[in-house]
Every structure is written in structure tokens, then in C-alpha cells.
Amino acid sequence: MLPHTRVRFRLSLALLLIGLMTLGSLPSRPATAQEVGEIQYIDNSQNEFANGVFERTAVGPFVNSAIDLEEEGAVQLAPAGILTRWDTGINTPPDEYAISNGGLVALDRFLYLIAGELNTGKNDQVLRAIVNTTTGRPVPYDTQSGLVWKNYTIPATRGIGTGFTSCFDDVAARSRLGTAALEATGGANLGYIYLVGGVVDLDCVTDQTTPIVQIATVDANGEISAWRSAPFLPTVYTSGELNTEFAEGLADPMVTIVRTSTNRYFLYVIGGFRISPGINRTERIVSTVLYTRLNSETGALQHPTTSSTTEPWARAADIEFFDQNKTGLRDGSAMAAQASKLDNTSNPPIVVSNDAIFVAGGCYTIQGCSDNNGSLLRADITNPDTGELTWDTTPSVNGSSEVGFEGRGGMGGLTYNNKLYLIGGSTDGAPENAKDSVPTAFYDADLNVLRLGDGDTFFIGPDETVLPTGGRSDAAVAMVQATPPEDDPTAANAAWVYVLGGRDASGDNTNSLTIGRIGGEDEASDTRRTRDGWYYSSVESIDRRQNRARLDASLDR
């Protein structure tokens, strides 16, 4: 194993993440004065490549003599141990916004807490906070008043399909909805926030699932400047028909946005449950997957193949379960992931990109969650232009066995730098059984999860305390990219994770805000190291010819 230290080049410093598999030719002897140029093919197709999160280059022989521990050719490996405990209690929302079953999304340096269940009922507000991306803390938007969280009201809109002749009043407040955010790729706006489904209270019935889809426009200053309603989320009937006229709605869906390798954006709505309104209120848990393509400039929904904006929804392949007897899933976490690698069998090598969605946790039943999902699933995007997908129920290297963990409902999740984070949740739906751990797992360039050791263990830290003592379930989770501090511009690239609200062990809604740093050297204890690591390099010029990149690397021959 290479020494745990840092290497600095003599020019301007940039922190780069590399695959150590490319470093097999590094010399064990000191570098000589002789240096040669060599063709190196670089995979720069990662979405994170442009913003400095995930980059590759070559290690040179220079050391910084002022740092005693540095050695030639050394790389600081990323920690893969138990996560360090995250901080809690920093600039939380007001007490009246103790909340569960809401949504939390991030656009640039802005956090948006959306709808949810308050102690007084369902919430019709969006709360926004501005994040200091160096410290991770929300900061006042008004320095005179010191106010941190700014309110925006969700507009009311019809809460159920137009074919129903009763209970058709307009509503705004809801909980148990799906949320997602998209950064705009053109125009003057920062991006768009999507509110999908949920549970609403109508005049004639409470806790009715709703097909509402709303889009909030966020301007360049992070302000919500406009709202619009999108076509209802359709109900999939037994015939396979997508029906919006008699749309029953959907609650507890798992929602995520995937940017594919062809730079198309798709919004996926996975699983959930629905309730038929009327005298015979029939509840159904579903395994259906609905999706739509997003216009990344305007935020509009459009059909993945026809481009229709009036009928923008399509049906993808239903969830496939490791336990084939299961019929539906709700209240888990859907996490978009992308990785790419060079196919060296081609000359010149070509980039092969993989786009997918990991689905973890969730409940197989509508009432309670004692029957929960403890199998990691993966939906592979098989056509990056149309967003079609297929399911893999054993998404590991040599995938022949379940990628298992202790199942949880009301769990958050995210991916970052080829790593999965499963956040909180309850093992049976009861608040006293909420978890305070954040199990993590690693996946490779084929999006296959890596085993830990020789057995079928995939997750690190399933029982280690990371969240507030007593755990959290039904909390909202989001991530913001971190900025290195000015006095240490070479600090490890990382991101801030936010866990907001949720229910504590007593079953009470909370307004707690937990902040964790991931992706950096301080993320985890020093018990294990990954195959990836950081080192410091000057920026090298590259010459692009015939879809290749030529890098003059300093190599000892």
C-alpha cells in the first residue's frame, strides 16, 4: 500500500481524484532527471470532471521539502472507514417548522425545504436557506434581522383528476410527496424544482393521494420567481393504460433526476402507493415506474420519445425485486449514479458510460414497515436518448447474490464519487426503531457494488452513530458541493450533506438540521483505504486530436 501522505507539485495546486489502478507503473526508486512524453488516454466524460470533483492525471516526481512526511510517488488514499459523526443544531428552521415527510433539494448554494407534515397539519410552504459552501452552514439572507430561512407559498391547484365529480377542490399543502431539482443549462434562471404527488386534505376526505405535479422556477439569485402546474401524474390501470382524467395520485414515491451520457435529463417516479377516492377507498402499493424528459433550459416536461408537452409521461419497466413475491415499494430512496471507463479493446480507446438508479430501503406495505426492503436494486438506463431502463436485483461484482443490508423505511440516500450513503430510516416504521447510522458502500465503473472482504458484506458502518442519538426517520436529505477554504485552496474536494427534520425516537417531528461533510479526508475514520486517492498536481496542457487527449507526463523510465 502506498504511504498515507500528500504529494505537491511546484506550480498552482489543484486537488485531483484518480484511480490508483492507473498507477501500477509508478517507480519504487527515486525519479531520475530523464523525463519522456507518453500518450495517455484520459476519460473525461464524468459529469463531475468539469467542476473539479472527479479528475485524472499523472503523478510526477516532485516533492515539497517543507513537508517531512512527503515521499516521491506517494498518494493519499481516500478513507473508507466508519463515518465521523455529523454536526447538529446549526441555524435550524424556526420551531414551528418541526417537520417530517417533506422534501429537501439543493440548487447551487441554496437549500429548499418543501411541504411536509407539521405538528399543525400539512405544510404549504417552501423554506429557503443560503449555504456558506466553505463551512457548510446556512447563513442569514438578511444581515440586519439575522433571518436564515425565507418562506415562499406553494400555490393551490386542483388536487385530483378531472374525471372525479367530487372532492375536486384546489389544494396546496401536502406531505409524503416526491421532490427533485434541476440546474438550468441555459437561459437566465438558476434552475427548477419539481413537486410530485403526495397526500392532501380535500373538503370531503383527508389523506387522499394526489396527482399534482408543480414546477417552481428559481432565478439566478435563488429566489422562487414563478410557479406552474404540469400535466397530472397518470395512474397506471391494470390494462396498462396511463390515465390522467381519473388520476388517483401517488404518495411516498421515490423520485430522482438522471442526466444521461448523451446529456438528456429524465425525471423518474418510482413506486409509491395510491388511494381510489370515493365510498370504496381502495389502497394499492405499486411497482410502476413513470418518467418524463426534462427540458434543461425551460424546465418543461416532455414525452421521452414523442416530445409531447401535453402528454409528457411514459412508463418504464416496473421494479423488479430480489424477492419476486413482492408487488410494490414505497418510502425508500432512489439515487442517480453515473460512471464511465475507457474500453482499451478499441483503438483508439473509447469511453463507455453507465447511467443508473440505485433503489434502497422502503416498505412493501402501506400500513407500517415491518416488511421492508433490505436489498439494493439497480435500474440501468439502457438507452440514454429515451431513458428506457432494465433492472438488476444483484448489482455487485460477479453479481450472483443479494446486496443486502438492514432494511429501513423513511430512509434518505445519495451517491457521491462512486459511493452510496443510506441515511437514517426506521427498521419497522416505528419511531423508536429509527436508525442513527449512515451505512456506506462503494461501486465501480460498471456501477457494481464492491464486497468488503471475502463474504457478502457490502456496507460499512450499519450500526455506527452518525446522526443525532435516537436516530431519524422520514427526514429530508440533500447535498451541496463544498468550496475549499481560501487559506487552503488545495483542501480535499468534498460535499455537504443536510438531513433536515424527520421524526425522533419519541415520534415527534423535529426541526433539527444535521450537516455532514463527505468526500474529503475527514469523512471517515482511518480504518480502511479505497483504491482511489488524492494528490496534488500542476495543471498540465493537453492536446486534443481525433477524440484523444495527449498529456505530457513526467515518468521515470
HELIX and SHEET records of a PDB file:
HELIX    1   1 LEU A   20  LEU A   23  5                                   4    
HELIX    2   2 PHE A   49  ASN A   51  5                                   3    
HELIX    3   3 ASP A   95  TYR A   97  5                                   3    
HELIX    4   4 PRO A  431  ASN A  433  5                                   3    
SHEET    1   A 3 ALA A  14  GLY A  19  0                                        
SHEET    2   A 3 ARG A 529  SER A 537 -1                                        
SHEET    3   A 3 GLN A  76  PRO A  79 -1                                        
SHEET    1   B 4 ASP A  87  THR A  88  0                                        
SHEET    2   B 4 LEU A 513  ILE A 518 -1                                        
SHEET    3   B 4 ALA A 495  LEU A 500 -1                                        
SHEET    4   B 4 ALA A 476  GLN A 481 -1                                        
SHEET    1   C 3 ILE A  99  SER A 100  0                                        
SHEET    2   C 3 GLU A 117  LEU A 118 -1                                        
SHEET    3   C 3 GLY A 121  LYS A 122 -1                                        
SHEET    1   D 4 GLY A 103  LEU A 107  0                                        
SHEET    2   D 4 PHE A 110  ILE A 114 -1                                        
SHEET    3   D 4 GLN A 125  VAL A 131 -1                                        
SHEET    4   D 4 PRO A 138  VAL A 139 -1                                        
SHEET    1   E 4 GLY A 103  LEU A 107  0                                        
SHEET    2   E 4 PHE A 110  ILE A 114 -1                                        
SHEET    3   E 4 GLN A 125  VAL A 131 -1                                        
SHEET    4   E 4 LYS A 150  THR A 153 -1                                        
SHEET    1   F 2 THR A 157  ARG A 158  0                                        
SHEET    2   F 2 ASP A 170  VAL A 171 -1                                        
SHEET    1   G 4 GLY A 178  GLU A 183  0                                        
SHEET    2   G 4 GLY A 191  VAL A 196 -1                                        
SHEET    3   G 4 VAL A 213  VAL A 218 -1                                        
SHEET    4   G 4 ILE A 224  ALA A 230 -1                                        
SHEET    1   H 2 VAL A 199  VAL A 200  0                                        
SHEET    2   H 2 GLN A 208  THR A 209 -1                                        
SHEET    1   I 2 THR A 235  VAL A 236  0                                        
SHEET    2   I 2 LEU A 242  ASN A 243 -1                                        
SHEET    1   J 4 MET A 254  ARG A 259  0                                        
SHEET    2   J 4 TYR A 265  ILE A 270 -1                                        
SHEET    3   J 4 VAL A 289  LEU A 294 -1                                        
SHEET    4   J 4 LEU A 301  GLN A 302 -1                                        
SHEET    1   K 4 MET A 254  ARG A 259  0                                        
SHEET    2   K 4 TYR A 265  ILE A 270 -1                                        
SHEET    3   K 4 VAL A 289  LEU A 294 -1                                        
SHEET    4   K 4 ALA A 314  ALA A 316 -1                                        
SHEET    1   L 2 PHE A 273  ILE A 275  0                                        
SHEET    2   L 2 GLU A 283  ILE A 285 -1                                        
SHEET    1   M 4 SER A 333  ASP A 343  0                                        
SHEET    2   M 4 ILE A 350  ALA A 360 -1                                        
SHEET    3   M 4 LEU A 377  ILE A 381 -1                                        
SHEET    4   M 4 LEU A 389  ASP A 392 -1                                        
SHEET    1   N 3 GLY A 412  THR A 415  0                                        
SHEET    2   N 3 LYS A 419  ILE A 423 -1                                        
SHEET    3   N 3 THR A 440  PHE A 442 -1                                        
SHEET    1   O 2 ILE A 542  ARG A 545  0                                        
SHEET    2   O 2 ARG A 548  LEU A 551 -1                                        
END                                                                             
